[in-house]
Amino acid sequence: MPHHARMGCALAAVALATACATPADSAAPGQHAVTVSSCGQELRFDRPPERVVTLEQSSTETLLALGLGERMAGTAYRVTKVRPEYQAAYDKIPVLNPKALTGEQLRAANPDLAVSSFAANFTKDKVGTREELRTLGLPSYVSAVDCPKDLPGVTPFERLFRDYENYGKVFGVPDRAAELIAQQREVVKQAEAAGAGRATKPTVVYLYSVFKGLPYVAGRTGMPSDMSRILSAPNAFDDIDQAWPEVPWEEIARRDPTVIVVGDLSDRDSPGDSAAEKLKMMREHPVVSQLSAVKQNRIIQVPGIELDPTVRSANTLRLVTEGMKALGVLG
């Protein structure tokens, strides 16, 4: 049954969807089936997807970096300005929702694959769980960065590269994936070289956002901690087993970081999101303002979106490497 008919049947009634779904356990004649693992699910594709929907900007730009814009039936939740090199391709993709996509909007786009950097986007109150979508005949891919337990011992950047490799297989563009991986491995290599050989290791706080006056910083499980590992510049909150824990300002002061990396999320247009607001808060806080990192302006500003797993993350690794070199805390 054609995919659009299958999804139409799914919309009519969940109970009928299973009967409408095409079995995915036999490849089409003359074609080679591809199977990849994603966040606890095995996904099999008898042919490359042609109508992909991405649930947020991070996954959108990752696919665009692989030249897959023509395969995209829709996108959602743009956090900030699209990178200039992706803008022309992005402009051709329907924006299904400027914020969080609904299940109805996803199904109406008749996709053959849904992609997100975050497992949290696949819930009943958003687009539906991955199990529900699978029942409707719609596979979903979640970034390996968001599922560390599936690849124990594999670093976040290596899990991100695993995503590129998987996309290369699924969409039949392995050469593009290999080229992107090679480019970003070179950034990692240069960062490792910059951080190597120092007797004294600088510490870093990654300040992502401020909500209701309280800061959210990078914990152990996110991309920034891997950046710190690569740079041999420990994340000051690496002892917290979360991606973005909320902490008191006084705890940042107590840990007295050598450098503070500030994420700029100006385009989200929420209080405390812009880098300028965060800098103002730190400089006016009675305790944080006394930190040597604040007094001596050992602060590096980066695009906030790049602190989450995305094709842009290598760029922020480069920015932090260059910034720390300029501050004299890396070789």
N, C-alpha and C positions, 0 to 999 in steps of 0.2 A: 504494500500500500504506500503511495507517495507520502512524504513526511508531512506536508501541509494538511493532508486529510487526516493523518494520524493525530496531529495536534488539535485539529478541529474536533475530532471525536473526544479527545481528552477534555476539551473545554465543555463539551456537552454534559459529560458526567464522568466522575472519577471511576465509577464502577465499570464503565464501558471501556476505559482507556486501555486496560491490559489486553483486552480482546483486539483493540485496534493496533497495538504496537507491533512493529515488524520484528521478528526474532533477529538477534544480533549474533547468532552462533554459527552462521555459515556465510562465507565470503561470496561476493558476487563473482560470476564466472570471469576468469581472466584478470581478476584483481587480487592483490595481496592484502589480507587483513592485518591490521596493526593493533597490538594490545599494549597499553601503558597503565601504570599504577598511579592513582591519585588519591592521597588522603584516605587510605583504607578501602578504596574501590578499584577493581580492575575494569578498565574501559576498553572496549573493543570497537574498532572502526573498520567497516568493510570498504570504505572509500573516504577520502579527505572531506571534512566538514565544509559546507558551502554557506551556511547561515548561522554564524556564531554571534552570540550576544555576550558582551562583557558587562559585568555588574558595577565596575568602578574604573576610574581613570588609570590606576596602576596596571590592571590587566589589559586595558585598551592599548596603552602605549607599548606594552611588551609585545603584543601581537603586531602593532604597527611597525615596531623595530625589525620584525621579521618579514615585513612586506606583505602582510596578510589583510590589509584594509579591504580588498575586494571580496573577501570571504565573510565580512562582518555585516550582520543584519541589524545591529543596534548596539548602543552603549548607554551608560548611565553614570550618574554621580561624578561629575567633573569637579575636582577639588581646587584646582588652580589652572593657570594658563597652560595649554598644551605646548609641549616643546616645539619650537619653530620647524624643526625638520619633520615633524609628524603632522603639522597643521593642515596641509593640503589634503592628505589622506583622511584625516579626522573629519574635515568638513563634508566629506561625502557619506559619512556614516550617520544614519538616523539617531538622534538623541531621544531615546524612549522616555527618559525622565532625567531632569537635571539633578535630582537627588536620588534617594533610594528607589530602586525598581520594585514594582509590585508583581505578584504572581500573575495577575491578569495581563499586565503589560508584557511580561516575558513570554507568555504563551501566545499572545496575539501576534508576536513577531515571527511565529513559526520557526523557531531555531532548531538546529540539529546538534548544538552544543552550547552550554552555558559555562562561562569562565569567570572565576573570581580569584583575587589574591587572598581572600579571607573566608574561612569556613563559616564564620558568623553570619555571612550574608545568606546562607542557605538555612533559614529557619521558617517555621510555620507562619510567623507574622511578617515575613518578607516575601521571598519568591517561592517558598516551600522548601522542605527538607530535600536533601539529595536523594533519599530513598523514595520520596513521593514523586520527584521528577523522573527518576529512573522507571518507576511504574508507568509513568505517562510516555515512556519511550524517549526521554530526553536525558542524555548523559551530562554530567557536570564535572568540570576540572577545577580543583583548588590547588593553589600554589603549594609546592612541597615545603616552602619556608614556613608555612603555617601549620605544618604537621611534623614536627621534629621526631616524634615517637616512631614514625614510619621509617625513618632513616637514622637510626641511632649512631652517634659518632660522626655524622656528616654535618659540616658547618653550614650556616645559613647561606653564604655565597655559593657554596657547592650545591646546595639544594636549589638555589635560584638557577644555577647552570643546568641542573637536572630538568627544570621546567623547560628551558630553551631546547634541550635535547628532545624532550617528549613532544613539544610542539613541532619540532622538525620532523619527527617520525609521523605524527598524526596528520600533519598537513602536507607531507611529502616534500619538505624543503630542508633536508638535513644539512646541506651546504651552507645555507643562510644561518642556521643555528650554530654550526661549527665556527663560522666566521665571527658571530656575535660573542660566543664563548671565548674565543681567542683574544678578541679585543679587550674584553673585560678582565680576563686573566692577566693581561699585561698591566692593567691598572692595579690589580691586587699585588702583582710582583713588585711594582715600583713602590707601593705603600709599605710592603714588607721590608724592602731595602732601606727605606727612610727610617724605619723604626728599629732596625737591627743595630746591635752593638753598643747600646747606651747602658751605662751602669745604673743611672737613675731613670726610672720610668715615670713619665708624666701621667697623671690621672685625668679623666674626662667625665663631665656630667653632660648628658644629652637632654636638653630641655625641649620637650615636644610641644606642649600646650599648657595653658592655665585655665582652669574651669572653676568658677565661683571662688576665685582667689587662691586656689591651690594648684601647685605645679604637677605636671605629669612628666616623668623622666624615663629614660630607657633602663629597663631591667635586663636580666640575663638572657631572655629568650628571643630578643629581636635582632634586627640587622645591625644596629649601632654597636652591640656588644661584640659582634664579629668584626666590625671595623676596628674596634679597640684591640682585639686579639691580633689582627693583621698588623696593626701599627705598633704593637708592644706598648700600648698606652692604655692601661686598665680602665674599664668602665667603673666609675665610683659606686654604682649601684648594681654591680654584678652579683651581689649576694641575694638579690630578690628574684624569685623564680616567676617573673611575669614579663610581658613585653613592655607595657607602659604603666607602671605602678604610680599611684598618687602618693606623694610624700609631702611633709611639711617643709616650708622654706628653711626652717631652722636645721633640718636634717641635711639639706644641701650645704649649709654653712658648716655644719659639724664635719662633713667629709672633706671640706676645703680642697676642691679640685684645682689642678694646675690650669686647666682649660675648660671653658663652658661652650658647648656647641648649641646654638639656638636655632630651632626650626621655624621657618617663616611660613605661616599658613594664612596669610592676609586674605586670600581670595575666599576663604570659608566665611569670612565676615562675621565671626563670633567674637565676643569680648575675650581678650587674652590670647588670640590666635596669631596676631602679627608679631614679627620679631621686635619691632619698635616698642610695642606694649610690654613685652617680656623684659626688654632692656630697661625700660622705665621702672617697672616693678622692682627689678633687682637693685637698681641704683637708689631707689627710695626706701628699700626695706632696711630697717635699723640694724639687722645682723648681716644679711647677705651683702649689703653695700660695703661692708668692711673686709670682705674677702679680697685677697691679693689679685685673684683672677678678674674681679670686677674693677678694683682700683687701677690695675695696670692694663685693663682692657684686653685681657687674654680671652677674647670672645670671637667665635667663628660663626657666621650666619650661613645657613644652608636652606634650600627649599625643603619645607616640612614633608612634602610627599615623598621625598627621596630617602627619608629615614625609615619608611616602610618598604617591604620587599617589592621591588619594581625594577624595570630595566634601567631606571635612573639611579639606582643605589650606588652603582660604580662611580657615577659622577660625584656624588657627595663624598664617597671615600677619597676621590681625588681632591675635592675641595678641602676636606679636613687635613689631608696629607700636606697640601700646599700651605694651608693656613698655619699648621703647627710648625712647618719649616720657617715660615715668615716670622713667627713668634719666637723662634729660637729654641723650641722645646723638642724638635726632632732634627736629625742630621740631614 
